[in-house]
Amino acid sequence: MSLIKSILQQLGLSTTPANNFTFDASADNGTMKLARGNAGATTQDIMTVDAAGKVAFPQLASTLATQGSHVLPNGLILKWGQGTSDASGNLTVTYPTAFPTGTLQSVACASTAARITTVSSFSASGVVIYTHNTSVVGVATDVRWIAIGY
């Protein structure tokens, strides 16, 4: 086991900064950062640890809200949200940011149990949802959806 007593450490021998890593514990608040690039010329944060020990991976972006998304380490992306269908039962959702490659699956459900909800189609940029109830026609329906892609 080795102990490095340094506040800023470059890891790697390449003359190309992007091929090296920098371990930075120079802040006096108990935080640290692992980044790509030479010391003083980092190009991409990989991991940070705050004073409470919470680990964050900046490349794995998340939007934790009613309409949100999360990127997993293997590149899989989850997107979710909610909306209201029109009186005909149609809801077209356009994602704020399209999946880079494509959608693997999308599912939806209506907030009202009596509604039949189907995903009519989905793509990298959005999903089309249809809700139907034979006993109630012409009523908008609240719908929640989730999509998985990469």
N, C-alpha and C positions, 0 to 999 in steps of 0.2 A: 504494500500500500504506500502511496506517495502523498505527500501533503504539499500543495502549492500555496505559498503565502504571497499572493500577488493580487492586486486589485484589477489588473487588466492583463490578460494573457492571450497571445496569439497562438493558435493551434494549427499547424500546417506549415509546409516549407515552400509552397508555390509562390512564384513571382506574380501570378495572376490573383489579385485579391479575392475574386469570387470563389476561388478554389480553397481558400483558408477559412478558418473559423476564429471568432473572438469570444472569449469568456470575459465578461465585464461585471465586476462587483465594486466599481469605483464609487457608487452612490453611498452616502453615509446613512441611508435609511433602511438598510438590511435587504435590499433588493439585488437581483442579479439578472443578467441577460446573456443568452447565447445567440450569436449572429453570424452570418456569412460575411467574409471579407476580412482584410487585415485590420489590426488595431488602429483605430482612428479613421478608418475608411470603410466601415461596415456598409453593406448593401441590402441586407435582408435580415430582419429579426426572425429567429426561429423559435425561441422559447424565452419566456420571462417568468421569474418567481418574485412575488411581492413579499413584503415584510411579514405577512401573516402565513406565508408558505403556499399561497394560491398560485398554481401553475397555469400559464396561458400560452397558447400557441397562435400567434397572430395570423399565420397562414390558414388556420381553420376558422374562418369567419363565421360568426353567428349573429342573427338578428332575432332576439328572443322577444317576440311581440305577437299580437293576434295574427298578423300576416308576417311570417318569418321564414328563416332558413338556417341550416347548419351544415357545414362541410366537415366530413369525417376524415380521419388520417389517410384512408385508402382512396380518397377522391370521390366517394359516394356523397351525394348531396340530398338533403331532405328539405322540402318546402311544404308549407302549410298555410292555411288561411280560412277565411269564411266570407260569405257574400249572400246576397238575396236574389233569388230567381225572379224573373219577370212573371207577369200573370199567366203566361203560357207555360211556365215551368222551366224556362231556359236560363242558364247562367253561364256566361263565357268569362273565364278568368285569364288574364294576361299576366304572366309573372313579371315582377319588377326587373328581374335579370333572368334571361333564359339559361337553361342548362347548357353548358359548353358543348356537350356531345349529343345528349338525347335523354329522353324520359324512359325509365324502365317500367314504371307502374304508376297509376294514379287511382285513388279511391275517394268516394265522397259519401256523406250521409246527411239527411235532413234533420233539422232540430225537432220536427214533428214526426212522431213514430208512424203515423198513418200514411206518410208519403213514401212512394217508391222512388228511389234515387239511383240513377245510373250515370256512369261516365260515358258520354257519347263518343268522345275522341280526346286524345291528348297528344302533345308534341313537345319539343324542347322549349317552346315559348309560352305554352298555356294549356288549359284544359276546358272542355265543354261539358257541362253537367246538365242533366234533365231530371226534373222531379215531376211526379204524377200521382194523383189521387182521383180515383173514379167518382168518389162521392162529393168532392169539392173541386170545382173547376174555376179557373180565373183568379186564383189566390197566390200571391207571392209566398215563397218559402225560404227561410233561413237555412243555409247549407254550409257545412264544414268540409274541407277537403285536405288531402295530403298527397304529395307527389314525391317519387324517388327517382333520381337520375344521376348523371355524372357528366 
